[in-house]
């Protein structure tokens, strides 16, 4: 994924998540519920946004990589 100079708000991340939620494993949904219940640094918000962006269009290999990274980020907050 390319580096982005735009800072994404928690609302941006939530909107992107909601547009992609049908493509995630069911067990990830509680992690996102916990994520959205808290405040996060701009770095975390940007990272999660870009992992979610175009998730539905990613190859299976890329989805797997993104899912693993999201699990790492969401489980360590």
C-alpha positions as CSV (number, residue, x, y, z in Angstrom):
1,X,0.0,0.0,0.0
2,X,1.2,3.5,-0.8
3,X,1.9,6.1,1.8
4,X,-0.9,8.6,2.2
5,X,-0.6,12.2,3.4
6,X,-4.3,12.5,4.4
7,X,-5.2,12.1,8.1
8,X,-8.4,10.1,8.5
9,X,-10.8,10.8,11.3
10,X,-12.4,8.0,13.4
11,X,-15.6,8.7,11.5
12,X,-13.7,8.1,8.2
13,X,-12.4,4.8,9.5
14,X,-15.9,3.8,10.8
15,X,-17.5,4.6,7.4
16,X,-14.8,2.7,5.5
17,X,-15.3,-0.3,7.9
18,X,-19.1,-0.2,7.4
19,X,-18.6,-0.3,3.7
20,X,-16.3,-3.3,3.9
21,X,-17.8,-5.2,6.9
22,X,-19.5,-7.9,4.7
23,X,-16.1,-9.0,3.5
24,X,-14.5,-9.6,6.9
25,X,-14.5,-12.8,9.0
26,X,-17.3,-12.7,11.6
27,X,-14.8,-13.0,14.5
28,X,-13.3,-9.7,13.6
29,X,-16.4,-7.7,14.2
30,X,-16.1,-7.6,18.0
31,X,-12.5,-6.3,17.6
32,X,-13.8,-3.4,15.6
33,X,-16.6,-2.7,18.1
34,X,-13.9,-2.4,20.8
35,X,-11.7,-0.3,18.4
36,X,-14.5,2.2,17.8
37,X,-15.3,2.5,21.5
38,X,-11.9,4.2,22.1
39,X,-9.8,7.1,20.9
40,X,-6.7,6.3,18.8
41,X,-3.7,8.1,17.6
42,X,-3.7,9.5,14.1
43,X,-1.1,6.9,13.0
44,X,-3.4,4.0,14.1
45,X,-6.4,5.6,12.4
46,X,-4.6,6.1,9.2
47,X,-3.2,2.5,9.2
48,X,-6.5,0.9,9.9
49,X,-8.2,3.1,7.2
50,X,-5.7,2.0,4.6
51,X,-6.0,-1.7,5.6
52,X,-9.7,-1.4,5.1
53,X,-9.5,0.6,1.8
54,X,-10.6,-1.5,-1.2
55,X,-10.4,-4.7,1.0
56,X,-13.2,-6.2,-1.1
57,X,-11.1,-5.8,-4.3
58,X,-7.9,-7.3,-2.9
59,X,-6.7,-10.7,-4.0
60,X,-7.1,-13.5,-1.5
61,X,-3.4,-13.3,-0.6
62,X,-3.7,-9.5,0.0
63,X,-6.9,-10.0,2.1
64,X,-5.1,-12.6,4.2
65,X,-2.2,-10.2,4.8
66,X,-4.5,-7.3,5.6
67,X,-6.6,-9.5,7.9
68,X,-3.5,-10.6,9.8
69,X,-2.3,-7.0,10.1
70,X,-5.7,-5.8,11.3
71,X,-5.8,-8.6,13.9
72,X,-2.4,-7.5,15.1
73,X,-3.4,-3.9,15.4
74,X,-6.8,-4.5,16.9
75,X,-5.7,-7.0,19.4
76,X,-2.9,-4.8,20.7
77,X,-4.8,-1.7,21.5
